[in-house]
Amino acid sequence: MKKPKTFKIIELGCPKSEVDSSWMAASLEDSGLERVWDQEEPADVTIVNTCAFLQETKNISLQAIKSLKEKRGSIVVAFGCLVENYPTEAEKHADVAIGLADFLKVRSAIDSLIEGKIFRRSSEKGARPEKLLPRSVFDRNFQYIKVADGCSNFCRYCQIPEIRGPFKSRTLSHILAEAQALVDAGIQELILVAQDVARWGEDIYGRPMIEHLLKELAIIAKGRWLRLLYLHPLRVTKNLVEIVASGSPYCKYLDIPIQHVSDSVLAKMGRPHSAKNPRFIIEWIRKNYPDISLRTTVMVGYPQETERDFKSLYDFCRTVEFDHLGVFSFSPEPKTLAAKMSKQIDGDVKSKRLAKMEELSNRLTEKRNRRLIGKKLVALRNFEPAVEREFPYRTEFQAPEIDGITWVKRTSDKKPKDKTLIEITGAAGFDCLAEEVATSPPQKTS
C-alpha cells in the first residue's frame, strides 16, 4: 500500500462535527497531504465523518463506508459518532476507524495501517482541543464556531452524552481568536454551535456566561452576522433574548428546541424544566419581540404520549406560529432509557401525528414568510446555483442548511454581490421571493 498524497472528507454529521473535520483537515494538510474539495474527484484517503444519533443516520453512515470500500482505490477512514457508538461495525467496514478524541491522529492511524500496525483509539470522549488549532474550511460566506463539546442534560432518548461525554466549554480566548481569524478571512456570518450554546461557560465560571461571550464577539464581528443555534429552553434568559433582539451584529433569530410542552412528556423525556415549562419563554419572546425569527424542534410519539399531550403540543405550535418548525417522530435508539419504556406508541399513530405536525409546519412557515412581504432586508448570497435569473440568498431570519432560502430576481448582468439589499415580494413554501433594490448594502442588518 503506497503512501497517500491526497485526502477528502465526506460530511454526514452535524455542524458541530463539521468543525471537528476542519481541525482534522488542517492537521492533515500540515502533515503534507493535499485536500480534495470536489466530492466527485478521487483521493488517496477518504474520511467519512459519520453520524449515529439515530438508527437511520447510522445506516446512512455505514452504507457510505461500504460503498466506498466496494469502489476501492482509496483508503477509507471512519471518523466520528458512528465509531464511538458502534465501534465494531465501523471497524468491520472501514480500513481504519478513528474516535472523536483522535481527530488530530488521523495521519498516524493511516501510517499505522500502511505499515501493518494496529492503531489504538483513545478512550476519551469528544473532540476537545486543549490549544487553539488552525482550521481548513469550505469556501463560503459563513462558518460554524463550536463553543463547547458534549452534553450534560441526559435526555432519556439521546445518546450524545455517551458519545461525546459531558458538556465542556472551549475557552473564551480560543473562541475569540478563532472568530477573529474567520473575520480576517472575509467570513460574513459566524454561527455559534454546541449541544447547548446557552450553557457556555458554566463549567469554567460556575454559571452560564453566553451573554458575556456574545458581547465580546460583537466587537470582532462588527459589520458581520452573529447567529446562535441549539439553545436549551431552560437556559434562555430574558437578558439573552434582549441582546439578540438588539440587532446588528446579532441575527434576530433564536433556535430553541423545545421537544414538547406537555409537563408529563417532558418529565418522561428527562428534560429538566421544573416550573419553567418551555412554553413560557417562547410566549414571552413572541409577545415582547415578535420580529425575532423562532426555530424549534419537536418530537411526536414519545412513549406514553397521549392524544391530549399531542394536542397540547399541536395547539401550542399553531398559536405561537414558529417561523421554522422541525418535526420528527420518536425513534427507540437501542442504548437509551426511552427505548425500554413501556407503552411505546404504535407506528401508525406516530406517522399520523408526524404528518399532522409537518403539515402545520409548512403552513406556519409560509404564513410567517408572507408577513415579510414589503420589507427591505440585507441578504447574503447562498451557495446553491441560480435558476434562470433568480439567485439564492439568505436573510438574517434564515439559517444556512436548515431553513429555506430567498430567491432574488436580478435584471443586471453584473456578478451577483455576496451581500446586498433586497425587498421581499412573495413567499413560496419555505422560501421567500425578492428583488434587489440597492447597489450596495447598508451598514446595519436590523
Steps between C-alpha positions, in 0.01 A plus 500: 500500500655829386519811713213740428536848356139620503192474723137607503229507765139394454283686751205302636487658844367822646663848497684410822653200325594720206715709734675181614571426134649845445752448779579149377544618140739777602715247687509275193598796280777584746623140467542547124174366358298704252126537556267419211191719527299362209308198632496345152878508468705199616731519802751263654320523835127547550386590849132452583395727784209291623179551696338241726244707688219288356484153346420669170815716507704203619386299198576789263852525641562127473368491144731785399800313640400174333452670162842661518663169590335329202644759262849448639795721405474709816581439866165532681508656846194495726495795740258644750186394683454164324842391621420604856159333511549196277878439486478135394289578194717799407818291523345219298420714196769773500874459452555687825265652760581821687327618816404862564785558745750386235409768244863616488639146466352405164837514324647270765209259454549498121875443536436215744268337247759527223769356727276215610479620858194535725373847580353518848230758555484724802248417771418870545173648379445789260717726287638738761812689386718623784662766282392734224507311170500607135198408290458392138157631398264504203509806277175669599381811682403331830685278743408312815684558828465217750497660844471175697490124456299232672178523697395466864123511455453121476167500318372143508468467121846638418843339479713813470634497860613142445651578160665835570528508878391774742459864403834679476541862390782624284690790650402858429841579353484209254151591381587868453824420319323259266228755431758767423681270258175425317406867478849583372444235232187683381229287660170689516314285753620326816267230636549379856423131552511247784258249646383785724649836402321687780692290755837629384737586785311320776780248554764775496338783694239318708209643303412547131683796346362499147392863528857605577629292209254665263605849605866412444426346161298806396818708511667260256196442278421865433332517159455122491223275629503303825252213527417256781390140447387238754384675818345288774184685610590463868800731451347759266482815714320825434837677493624264229187562293539876540858481370388309191209738449735801500601418143831544321724308522258253657254327270148536633470124504479245781515122469337354813419126469210454743423133406160522673282716726314232696638493855439126512689429177786735589541325836510160329755633251725608786485857373564719809258789517352502855251788502654647187309323225654599164168647391552793738824634349366445146178688577698782663723535192204508264320761710797732555715443190271381220761587235741233629494194275439188710615152405419194708498122482224282641464126544177305458423144604717489811412197717176556694418821309120527512270663247455779753879546520526514123213746471664732754818499290313553174286782638801673653698492173197624306447788743863608527556470124864396491684637198682169458358183653701180478304184575608141550347190652651316792755235407576233765877506490639173645726654765254751642268479801206610285528189284426285808190692611162334508208608280700575186285686247375302199678580174181602321410740780847655486476537124163677520621738770817571303306572180264735681787695656689516170194640325476763774870579460454566129205732557666693782824561313325634190271714716794651688687557174203688356522744789840605366357615166589864442792499746848603389766271643870436464570159346805278457558297184430131552699219341228336285515568125279766346179403317459710187540857632410423859790473744496330842555722804427485873370765735588512868175307559631197308782281632707317239438134421191464721259778399359615170673751273404827331495501119607843381399611151775698328496684169864602501759292318763596755635235735259453795622661818582295805300744713219721376176674591178333386126551526285197577230466232343163574511164674513150354486227762816512710661757266459873446499692171672837469651764276831678534442866585843648569845500347671471839387374841437736791716481809234355727315167471209589724 
